[in-house]
Amino acid sequence: MTTKYALVTGGSRGIGRAVCVKLAQMGYDILINYTSNTAEAEKTLALVREAGQQGELLKFDVSNRAETRAALEAWGEAHPDDYIEVLVNNAGIRRDNILALMPESDWERVLDITLGGFYNVTQPLLQPMMFHKFGRIINMASISGLKGMPGQTNYSAAKGGIIAATKALAQEVARKNVTVNAVAPGFIRTDMVEGLDEAALKKTIPANRFGKPEEVAELVGFLVSPAASYITGNVISISGGLYT
């Protein structure tokens, strides 16, 4: 039986980890990308193996084009008969501040990881997907990219760009049976919401709670599945009704 491979960027923790586990449960061997926290990445790898699949750790910074290309090319050379058929562009960071006080480095870092990372990882994986006439690309957006959030002009710009890129790329590759969709989480209980006032924010959410990473992973799993083969170019919010 042919081995199926999925790459999840930022897969060591939070939503990325939950997505890795879900895709493993669906029969994929998982390539877990991470930047620095090897211990957490190894925990994700152990969970993938518990789900009955194999996994590999791919350490590279998605915003570094040369580093990303080198890692992907090395994997391809080691797997000449395989290709990565599922890509989840999940890597991202927050550097919140009002724009009037935002350092240039915080603007650039957020956009470099989210938008630069999208290009650096996605572009070299597209031709194999199109050649094999099958691929699934899921981009992790955010309610911030749909609605815009004060104090997150950089994050909103990055996630809004990912949404636009999703819609454009979906039209380029649909004839090759490659779908491209975005998932836009609201407040999900991960490291990304540390420091936020959960009690106050829950009052703004119709569901009256933060979401769980596993709930986002279930949506990603659906978009990867054959049941979603006619869904492409869409942005699906998962936010407890926060913004519809």
C-alpha positions in Angstrom: 0.0 0.0 0.0 1.3 3.5 -0.9 2.3 5.6 2.0 0.4 8.9 2.2 2.3 11.9 3.6 1.0 15.1 5.3 3.1 18.1 6.3 2.0 20.3 9.2 4.0 23.5 9.8 4.1 24.6 13.4 3.1 21.1 14.3 4.8 20.8 17.7 2.0 22.3 19.9 -1.6 23.6 20.0 -3.7 23.4 16.9 -0.7 22.0 14.9 -0.3 19.1 17.3 -4.1 18.3 17.2 -4.0 18.4 13.4 -1.0 16.0 13.3 -2.9 13.5 15.5 -6.1 13.8 13.4 -4.4 13.3 10.1 -2.5 10.3 11.6 -5.8 8.8 12.6 -6.9 9.2 9.0 -3.9 7.1 7.8 -1.3 9.7 7.0 2.4 9.6 7.9 3.1 13.0 9.4 5.9 15.4 8.7 6.0 17.6 11.8 7.6 21.0 11.2 8.9 23.0 14.1 11.4 25.8 14.6 13.0 25.3 18.1 11.1 23.3 20.7 12.4 19.8 20.0 10.9 18.4 23.2 7.4 19.4 22.2 7.8 18.2 18.7 8.9 14.8 20.0 5.7 14.7 22.1 3.7 15.3 18.9 5.6 12.5 17.2 4.8 10.1 20.0 1.1 10.9 19.7 1.3 10.3 15.9 2.8 6.9 16.6 0.2 6.2 19.2 -2.4 6.8 16.5 -0.8 4.0 14.5 1.2 6.0 11.9 4.8 7.0 11.4 6.2 10.5 11.6 9.3 12.6 11.0 10.5 15.8 12.5 11.4 18.5 10.1 13.2 21.4 11.8 13.2 24.6 9.8 12.0 28.2 10.0 9.3 28.6 7.4 10.2 32.3 6.9 13.7 31.3 5.9 13.4 30.4 2.2 16.8 28.7 1.8 16.4 26.7 5.0 12.8 25.6 4.0 13.8 24.6 0.5 16.8 22.6 1.7 14.6 20.7 4.2 12.0 19.9 1.6 14.5 18.9 -1.0 16.3 16.6 1.4 13.0 14.9 2.3 12.2 14.5 -1.4 15.6 13.0 -2.1 15.1 10.5 0.7 11.6 9.6 -0.6 12.0 9.6 -4.4 8.8 7.7 -5.1 6.6 9.7 -2.7 5.2 13.2 -2.5 3.5 15.3 0.2 -0.2 15.2 -0.7 -1.6 17.2 2.2 -0.1 20.5 3.5 -1.4 22.4 6.5 0.2 25.8 6.7 -0.3 26.3 10.4 2.9 28.1 11.5 2.3 31.6 12.9 3.0 34.0 15.7 1.4 37.0 17.4 3.2 40.2 18.2 0.3 42.4 19.4 0.5 46.2 19.7 -1.3 49.2 18.4 0.3 50.2 15.0 1.4 53.6 16.3 3.7 51.8 18.8 4.6 48.7 16.8 8.3 48.1 16.1 9.2 47.4 12.5 10.6 44.0 13.6 7.2 42.9 15.0 5.5 43.9 11.7 8.0 42.0 9.6 8.2 38.9 11.7 4.5 38.2 11.7 4.2 38.7 8.0 7.4 36.8 7.2 6.2 33.7 9.0 2.6 33.7 7.9 2.8 35.0 4.3 6.5 34.3 3.5 6.1 30.9 5.1 3.0 30.2 3.0 5.0 30.9 -0.2 8.2 29.2 0.9 6.5 25.9 1.8 3.6 25.8 -0.6 5.3 26.7 -3.9 7.7 23.8 -4.1 5.0 21.3 -3.1 2.5 22.4 -5.8 4.0 20.7 -8.9 4.1 17.2 -7.3 0.5 17.6 -6.3 -0.5 18.7 -9.7 1.5 16.0 -11.4 -0.2 13.3 -9.3 -3.5 15.1 -9.8 -4.3 15.1 -6.1 -3.5 17.5 -3.2 -5.1 19.2 -0.2 -3.8 22.5 1.1 -5.3 23.9 4.3 -4.2 27.4 5.4 -4.7 28.4 9.0 -6.2 31.9 8.9 -8.0 33.6 11.8 -11.1 35.6 12.7 -8.6 38.5 12.9 -8.1 38.1 9.2 -11.8 38.3 8.5 -12.9 40.9 10.9 -9.8 42.8 11.8 -8.8 43.2 15.5 -7.5 46.3 17.2 -4.0 45.7 18.4 -3.4 43.1 15.7 -2.9 45.1 12.6 0.1 43.0 11.7 -1.7 39.7 12.5 -4.8 40.8 10.7 -2.8 41.9 7.6 -1.0 38.5 7.6 -4.1 36.4 8.0 -6.1 38.6 5.6 -3.4 38.0 3.0 -3.6 34.2 3.6 -7.3 34.3 3.0 -6.8 36.2 -0.3 -4.0 33.8 -1.4 -6.2 30.8 -0.6 -8.9 32.1 -2.9 -6.5 32.9 -5.7 -4.5 29.7 -5.6 -7.6 27.5 -5.4 -8.6 28.8 -8.9 -5.1 28.0 -10.3 -5.0 24.4 -9.2 -8.6 23.2 -9.1 -8.4 21.4 -12.5 -5.6 19.3 -11.1 -7.8 18.0 -8.3 -5.9 20.1 -5.7 -8.1 21.9 -3.3 -7.1 25.0 -1.3 -9.1 26.1 1.7 -8.6 28.2 4.8 -9.8 27.7 8.4 -10.4 30.8 10.5 -10.4 29.9 14.2 -11.6 32.3 16.8 -10.4 32.0 20.4 -8.9 28.5 20.8 -7.3 27.4 24.0 -3.6 27.2 23.1 -0.4 29.1 23.8 -1.6 31.7 21.3 -4.2 33.0 23.7 -2.0 33.1 26.8 -2.3 36.5 28.5 -5.8 37.2 27.2 -8.7 37.8 29.6 -10.7 34.6 29.0 -13.5 35.5 31.4 -14.2 38.8 29.6 -13.7 37.4 26.1 -16.1 34.5 26.7 -18.9 37.0 27.1 -18.4 38.2 23.5 -18.6 34.6 22.1 -22.2 33.3 21.5 -21.1 29.8 22.5 -19.7 31.3 25.7 -16.4 29.4 25.7 -13.1 29.1 24.0 -12.7 26.3 21.4 -10.4 23.3 21.6 -7.6 22.5 19.3 -9.2 19.1 18.5 -12.3 20.9 17.2 -10.2 22.8 14.7 -8.4 19.5 13.8 -11.7 17.9 13.0 -12.5 20.6 10.5 -9.1 20.2 8.9 -9.7 16.5 8.7 -13.0 17.0 6.9 -11.4 19.4 4.4 -8.7 16.8 3.7 -11.3 13.9 3.3 -12.9 12.7 0.1 -16.2 14.1 1.4 -14.8 17.7 0.8 -13.5 17.1 -2.7 -15.8 19.8 -4.2 -15.0 22.4 -1.6 -12.2 24.8 -2.6 -11.4 28.5 -2.3 -13.4 28.7 0.9 -12.7 30.2 4.3 -14.5 28.4 7.1 -14.8 30.1 10.5 -14.7 28.0 13.7 -15.3 30.5 16.4 -18.4 29.6 18.4 -20.4 32.2 16.5 -18.0 35.1 17.3 -18.1 36.5 13.8 -20.2 35.2 11.0 
